Amino acid sequence: MFAICLVAGMMSVIGCTHKYAEQRMAMIKNQLIRRGISDSKVLDAMSTVPRHRFIPENQRLRAYDDGPVPIGRGQTISQPYIVALMSELMELSNDDRVLEIGTGSGYQAAILAEIVKQVYTIEIIPELGNRARDVLAELSYENVEVRIGDGYFGWPEHAPFDAIMVTAAPEDVPEALIKQLAVGGRLVIPVGSYPQQDLKKIVKTKDGVVETNVIPVLFVPMTGEIQKK
């Protein structure tokens, strides 16, 4: 659709943008609210961020579909509901500092950036990380810092974090991420190997952690150092 709009001229570009906005509102109503997403900050963010901008042009017709979409290099942009659910589970506040492991397309980082003070996000695949950085800059997200590297180690220079989100599945929770959470901080992470993974919410307390299994999920596996273990 986007390519057709560009060829057709400016009026079609405007119409195409309007169509995306309609699809985004339908996504909010039919995919998120109907499934129980109720955090107004998350709903507002997902109403604002143009999801289609983070998706390769040859996949943009699927931007607001109820499912993941390929973004290249064997990776995907998560289903909108999963993006919303993970964001809601993080219990975000406006002054939070958040770490994301697995930048991917950059869409989840943009959602977080609409809500919190600062987002630090790490992507192990340079092509994806650089593309995400460019799109985030084009959309003027000045409170997102992108690093190319292995998220298994977290980002200790900026720790502690109020919340950490992981968008690829390790077989076990990386200890470095627990260490980099502030007391009271929340870690939302898929854990397990294909085809059995659980989305977990882990809250750090002064005495340890409280871990909750939320729902079964299926994420791409975490790569890098963790594969050597």
N, C-alpha and C positions, 0 to 999 in steps of 0.2 A: 504493500500500500504506500509506504513512504516514498519509494522510488518513483512510483506512478505519479504521486502528488508533485514531486519535484519537476518531472518532465512537463506536467500539465501547466505549471506556472504558479504565480503567487497566490491567486485565489484558491487554487486547489490545495496549496500548502496550508492555508488558513483553515480550509475545510477539513483537511487531514488532522490538523492539530485539534480541532473541535471534536472530531470523531474519537481521537485518543482520549480526550477528556471524558466523553460519554462512556467509553469502555472502562475508564478508571473508576468512575462513579458506580457503574454496574458491578465491578469487581468488589468495591467496598460493600455494597448492599448484599450481593448474592454469595460471595465467597467468604467474607469476613464476618459481618454482623450476624448473618444467619447461622454461622458456626460458633457464635458466642464471643467473638472478639469485642471487648467493650471499653478498653482504655482509650479515652478520647485523644490522648497525645499520639498514640499509634495510628488511630484512624485518620487524624488530621494529617499526619506525616505521609501516610500512604495515599491520601487524597491529593497531596501537593506534588510529590516526586513523580516526574515523568518516567515511568518504568521503561517505556519503549526506547528511551535514549541510551539505556544501558545494554541493549540487545543488538546483536549484529543485524544489519539492514535486511539480510535475507531471511531473518526469523521474526521480523517485527510484526507481521500479521498475527503472531502468537503471543505478543507481549503481555496481554491481559488474560490469557487463557488460565484455566484452573489446573495448572500443572507446571513442572519445571520446563525450562527452555534451554537448549544447547547454546553455549557462548564460545565454543572452540576449545581446543587442547583437552578434550575429554571432560570438560567441566560444564556446569549448568548454573543458571540463575534459579534460585529456589522458587517453588510454588508460592504465590502470594500469601496463602493462608499460613504456611510455615514461617515466612518472613514476619508476619504479624504476630503469630503465636510466640515465637522466640523473643521478639521485641517486647511483647507484653509480659512475658515471664521475667524479664530483666528488671521490671519495676523501676523504670527510668525516671530521673528527675532532671530539671533544667541545668543544675550545676554539676552533674555527673561527668566524670572522665572515664571513657569506655575504650576497651581494647577489643578489636575484632580479629580473629584468626581466620584467614581465607577471604581476601577481598573479592576475588572472583570478578564479577562485572562492575562492582562498586555500588550496586543498588542498595544493598543492606547498609552499607556505610552512610549513604545519603539519607536513608530513613532514620538512622541513629542520629545523624548530624542535625536533623530537623528538631530533635528533642533535647539533646544533651549539649553540654558546654564544649567538649572536645572529644574527637574520635581518633584513635590510633589504629591503623589497620595494616595487616601484613599479608602479602601474597607471595607464594613460593615460585610461581610461574611468571617470569619477567614480562612476557608479552601481555598477559592479562593485567598484571599490576600497573604497567605503564599506560595501557588503554584506559583502565579505570581512573587513574590519576588525571588523565586528559579530560575525560568526561566530567569528573567532579569539578575540575577547574573551569570548564566551559559553563557549568551550571552554578558557578560562584560559591562552592562549598569551601569556605576558607578555614573552617574548623575541623578539617579532615587532613591527617598526615598519613601518607602511604609509604610503606617500606617494602622493598623487595627482599625476601628472606624466608627463613624457616620459622613458622609460627610455633613450632613445638617448644621453643625456648622463650616464648613471650616477648616482652619488650621491657626488660628490667629498668632501663634508664628512666622510664616514665611511670613506673609502679610507685605506690599501689594504685590499683584501679577500683572504681566503684562497681563496675560490672565488666564481665568478659563474655563474649560470644564466640563460639567456634562453629564454623560452617562446613567442616569436613570431619569425618568420623575416625578418631583413633580407637584402638582396641581397649585402651585404658586411659584414664584421665591423666594428662601430663602434670606431674607434681609442680613444675615451674609455674603453671598457671594458678594453682592453688596458692602458692607462695606470693604471687603478685596481686592477689585480691586483698583489698582492705578488709578489716573486720566489719562484718555486715554486708560485704560485697557478694554479688550473685554471679555465678558461672552457669551459662546455658550451653550445653554441649551434647551432640550425638555421640554415643559410645557403642562400640561393638563392631563385629566383622559381618560382611554380607553373608546371608540376608537378614541377620538378626541384630538390629540396632535399637537402642532406646534413647529417646531425648531425655536428658537429665537436667534438673535444676539443682545446683549445689550452692548452699549459703554458708559462708565462712563465719564462724563464731569465735569468741575468745578461747573457747575450749576445743575447737576442732571444726568439723563441717557437718551440715545436715543435708543429706542427699535424697532427692525425690525423683522417681521415674515418672515421666509425664505421659508420653505416648510412644508406640513403636514408630520408627522412621526408617528411611533409606537415603543416606547421603553418600556422596563420593568419599573414598577413604582419604584420610590424612596421609600426605606423602612427606618425604624428607627423612630426618634423623630417626623418627619413630619407626620407620620400616627396618632399621638395623637392629631393633630390639627383639 
